Amino acid sequence: MWYLYVNGSWIPTPAPTRGELFGDGLFETIRFWRGQPLFLSDHLHRLIEGARILSLQLPLPPQFLIGEIHRLAQAYPEARLKLLLYRIGEGAYTPSTSHSHLRLCITPLSETPFPLGPPQLAVRFPVNFIVPTPWSPYKTLSALGYVQAASYAQARGCHEAILVSAGGLLSETSRANLFFWDGKVLRTPALGTGCIAGICRLQVIRTAHRLGIPVEEGFYPPDALLSAVESFTTNVVQGIVPLLELRDVRRTFHVGERSIAAHIAKHLHLS
């Protein structure tokens, strides 16, 4: 029996899920925009591949899930849908089944600039914790490092924290993927650094290729950002967000309507 401490008393409570106990699961965050779920096929591909890596069985057919998501997008034209897939069953570290539960949460979004967000401030997080694994490209329920990094940035008056891998390479940010532009090549950390295979990251790479902008997915030291003309982050809720400054090193970047970030945002295929 599990108990919850509330106001001086221990109250019986349902047992935590395996997702709560061990982070044994995945999530996807899907942006609803003008009544459409953006990049839905890419989201479902990542969810299905992540479930395969973690040996999880989806509890419903993908086609049924697609229909439900489109129905919800009609009811919530501007919203964030979070899908939570976690293993069922009890036990300790060794799972007893591959069956899973799927939960969802819908959060309406106010009218915010999209797909190009307002410039943000960033700071480097001092703990190098990102490690490449077979499951690092997917959005798992093990997010403690990202929580700590986001808290660190907030305490220093910044919106984002730049994350460096355990091997000392640029990887991602506390809630997004990272890009930087040196005037000739658009660069982003490779998935081999341990960063998440972001859906908006994928759209930016596709758009850059379509526009004839050279793109490189590589392995870069943190100081590579210091010589960049521009830098921006990407996630599906905020879209493309230019970085205005790296506050800890007082490095500023070019932003504005004539930036590479604005050019790519203008040509994103929002479908």
HELIX and SHEET records of a PDB file:
HELIX    1   1 ARG A   18  PHE A   22  1                                   5    
HELIX    2   2 LEU A   40  ILE A   53  1                                  14    
HELIX    3   3 PRO A   62  ALA A   75  1                                  14    
HELIX    4   4 LEU A  144  ALA A  155  1                                  12    
HELIX    5   5 LEU A  191  THR A  193  5                                   3    
HELIX    6   6 ILE A  199  LEU A  211  1                                  13    
HELIX    7   7 PRO A  222  SER A  227  5                                   6    
HELIX    8   8 ILE A  260  LYS A  266  1                                   7    
SHEET    1   A 2 TRP A   2  VAL A   6  0                                        
SHEET    2   A 2 SER A   9  THR A  13 -1                                        
SHEET    1   B 4 GLN A  36  PRO A  37  0                                        
SHEET    2   B 4 GLY A  25  TRP A  33 -1                                        
SHEET    3   B 4 ALA A  79  ARG A  87 -1                                        
SHEET    4   B 4 SER A 100  PRO A 108 -1                                        
SHEET    1   C 8 LEU A 170  THR A 173  0                                        
SHEET    2   C 8 GLU A 160  VAL A 164 -1                                        
SHEET    3   C 8 GLN A 120  ARG A 124  1                                        
SHEET    4   C 8 GLY A 239  LEU A 246  1                                        
SHEET    5   C 8 GLU A 230  ASN A 235 -1                                        
SHEET    6   C 8 ASN A 177  TRP A 181 -1                                        
SHEET    7   C 8 LEU A 186  PRO A 189 -1                                        
SHEET    8   C 8 VAL A 215  GLY A 218  1                                        
SHEET    1   D 5 LEU A 170  THR A 173  0                                        
SHEET    2   D 5 GLU A 160  VAL A 164 -1                                        
SHEET    3   D 5 GLN A 120  ARG A 124  1                                        
SHEET    4   D 5 GLY A 239  LEU A 246  1                                        
SHEET    5   D 5 ARG A 251  THR A 252 -1                                        
END                                                                             
